[in-house]
Amino acid sequence: QVHLVESGGGLVQAGGSLRLSCAASGTIFSLDLMAWYRQAPGKQRELVAVIGSGGSTNYADSVKGRFTISSDNAKKTAYLKMNSLKPEDTAVYYCNALSRGSRSEGVLEVWGQGTLVTVSS
């Protein structure tokens, strides 16, 4: 089965930058979509950014112009570059992927364990 492991979270001051990574491993025929979600304390999980297999991207309005999602197909890894961080960006960030283990296999949704991003003021 597919596993996702996030890394790169930490403590940063407002205005600073972080780069999160999400590495996929296991039996992977294709990664049809990779996305980043986040969940702040006391709030619902929200979609932050998504990248499709064709490279198309979409972002939440709150992060447009500041965050950039990218992927490396060879490494089966997605990234989230976060610039101009704000205290309201503080959350646990989760990687999400839609994957297939073989050509005939249906799509599976996989979640990482999350990485904490804390932005101080």
C-alpha positions as CSV (number, residue, x, y, z in Angstrom):
1,Q,0.0,0.0,0.0
2,V,1.0,3.6,-0.4
3,H,2.4,5.7,2.4
4,L,2.9,9.4,2.6
5,V,5.4,11.0,4.8
6,E,5.5,14.7,5.4
7,S,8.5,16.7,6.6
8,G,9.7,20.2,6.8
9,G,7.4,21.6,9.4
10,G,8.6,23.7,12.3
11,L,8.6,27.1,14.0
12,V,9.1,30.2,11.9
13,Q,8.5,33.9,12.5
14,A,5.9,35.8,10.6
15,G,7.1,36.8,7.2
16,G,9.4,33.8,7.0
17,S,9.3,30.8,4.8
18,L,9.2,27.0,5.0
19,R,9.1,24.2,2.5
20,L,7.2,21.1,3.2
21,S,7.8,17.8,1.5
22,C,5.5,14.8,1.0
23,A,7.2,11.6,-0.1
24,A,5.1,8.8,-1.4
25,S,6.3,5.2,-1.1
26,G,5.0,1.7,-1.7
27,T,3.3,0.2,-4.7
28,I,2.5,3.1,-6.9
29,F,1.4,2.9,-10.5
30,S,0.3,6.5,-10.7
31,L,-0.3,9.5,-8.5
32,D,-3.3,11.2,-10.1
33,L,-3.4,14.1,-7.6
34,M,-1.5,15.3,-4.7
35,A,-2.7,18.0,-2.3
36,W,-2.0,19.8,0.9
37,Y,-4.5,20.3,3.6
38,R,-4.2,22.0,6.9
39,Q,-6.1,22.0,10.2
40,A,-5.7,24.7,12.8
41,P,-6.7,24.2,16.4
42,G,-10.4,24.3,16.8
43,K,-11.0,24.6,13.1
44,Q,-12.0,22.3,10.2
45,R,-9.5,20.8,7.9
46,E,-9.2,22.9,4.7
47,L,-7.7,22.4,1.3
48,V,-4.6,24.5,0.8
49,A,-3.3,23.5,-2.6
50,V,-3.6,20.8,-5.1
51,I,-1.6,19.6,-8.1
52,G,-2.9,17.3,-10.8
53,S,-1.1,14.7,-12.8
54,G,-0.9,17.1,-15.7
55,G,0.7,19.8,-13.5
56,S,-2.3,22.0,-13.0
57,T,-2.5,23.7,-9.7
58,N,-5.1,25.3,-7.5
59,Y,-4.9,27.2,-4.3
60,A,-7.1,28.4,-1.5
61,D,-7.7,32.1,-1.6
62,S,-6.0,32.6,1.7
63,V,-2.6,31.3,0.3
64,K,-2.7,32.5,-3.3
65,G,0.4,34.4,-4.1
66,R,2.3,33.1,-1.1
67,F,2.3,29.3,-1.4
68,T,3.4,27.2,-4.3
69,I,2.7,23.5,-4.7
70,S,5.0,21.4,-6.9
71,S,5.8,17.8,-7.5
72,D,8.7,15.6,-8.7
73,N,7.4,12.6,-10.5
74,A,10.6,10.7,-10.4
75,K,10.9,11.1,-6.6
76,K,7.1,10.7,-6.1
77,T,7.2,13.7,-3.9
78,A,5.1,16.8,-3.6
79,Y,6.3,20.1,-2.1
80,L,4.6,23.1,-0.6
81,K,6.7,26.2,-0.6
82,M,5.3,28.7,1.9
83,N,6.4,32.3,1.8
84,S,5.3,35.3,3.8
85,L,3.9,33.2,6.5
86,K,1.4,34.6,8.8
87,P,0.3,33.5,12.3
88,E,-3.0,32.3,10.9
89,D,-1.1,29.8,8.8
90,T,-0.3,27.9,12.0
91,A,-1.7,24.4,11.6
92,V,-1.0,20.8,11.1
93,Y,-0.4,20.3,7.4
94,Y,-1.4,17.0,5.8
95,C,-0.4,15.6,2.5
96,N,-3.1,13.9,0.5
97,A,-2.9,11.8,-2.6
98,L,-5.1,9.9,-5.0
99,S,-3.1,6.9,-6.2
100,R,-3.4,3.6,-8.1
101,G,-1.3,0.5,-7.4
102,S,-1.7,-0.9,-10.9
103,R,-3.3,0.0,-14.2
104,S,-6.4,-2.0,-13.4
105,E,-6.7,-0.9,-9.8
106,G,-9.1,1.7,-8.6
107,V,-8.0,5.0,-7.1
108,L,-7.2,5.1,-3.4
109,E,-7.0,8.1,-1.2
110,V,-4.0,8.3,1.1
111,W,-3.1,10.6,3.9
112,G,0.1,11.4,5.6
113,Q,0.6,11.8,9.3
114,G,0.9,15.5,9.3
115,T,3.6,18.0,10.1
116,L,3.1,21.0,12.4
117,V,3.8,24.5,11.2
118,T,3.9,27.2,13.8
119,V,4.2,30.8,12.8
120,S,5.0,33.2,15.6
121,S,4.2,36.9,15.6
